[in-house]
Amino acid sequence: MKRRSLPVATAVAATAALLLTACGGEGDESKDEKIAGADTGSSPSASAPSAAASDSVNRPDIVLPDGVKDVFEKWETGDATKDAVLSDAARAQTAMNDAITQGKTDTPGLTFYYEGDALTTSVKWVQKWLDAGITYTGTTRYFNPKVELFDDRSAGVSFCADETKAYNKDRETGKVDKAPATDDSYVLYNTRLEKNEQGVWQTTDGTSVRGSETCAQ
């Protein structure tokens, strides 16, 4: 994704970036962070998480607007539990993007797939987009997912995001800012998920590293 700088008219410095990063906090460190105990093996599947087996959970219907697309590459492992974790981790990302494009901090998807510190941070992050008067358009590619089951109700997931084909869009005028992509267009996410009583793997905490060398390779 192109670097999403806040408009100069805002109180935030013009060099600050507004990007699709918000699970627990955004790191500016040049090094890549890892969740303790996270699996570093590769996923053999080329299927999107939507191909995972359906369950009986009454999930909110999330449909991104025209021009906005999430692409998940190789988000299946063949292990039913790990795939359930990955599916909900993917849905959490789409729920965040849905909230940003809708311009709402209380969307059903956001409150369904996030809990605890992650929900608090996510709500604040969407509000920053609203305060800046911008949304986005284009495609975000999520790839190289790694999943580790800590126990039967908690797991860690790390993955990369390629935002080179997503762009800032002025919420009022609809003008799209197609600034050149930079290393900051690649983000490494590390998240913690916990299974609730409904059987949903909610994102409860996490970190992100923008400009990750791992993801830009």
ZITA-V985081 format. One record per helix or strand of 3 or more residues. SS is the DSSP state (H for helix, E for strand). FROM is the first residue (numbers start at 1). LEN is the number of residues. If there is no record, write none. Layout:
SS;FROM;LEN + SS;FROM;LEN
This chain:
H;49;3 + E;68;5 + H;80;23 + H;108;6 + H;116;17 + E;134;18 + E;154;17 + H;183;3 + E;186;10 + E;201;10 + H;213;4
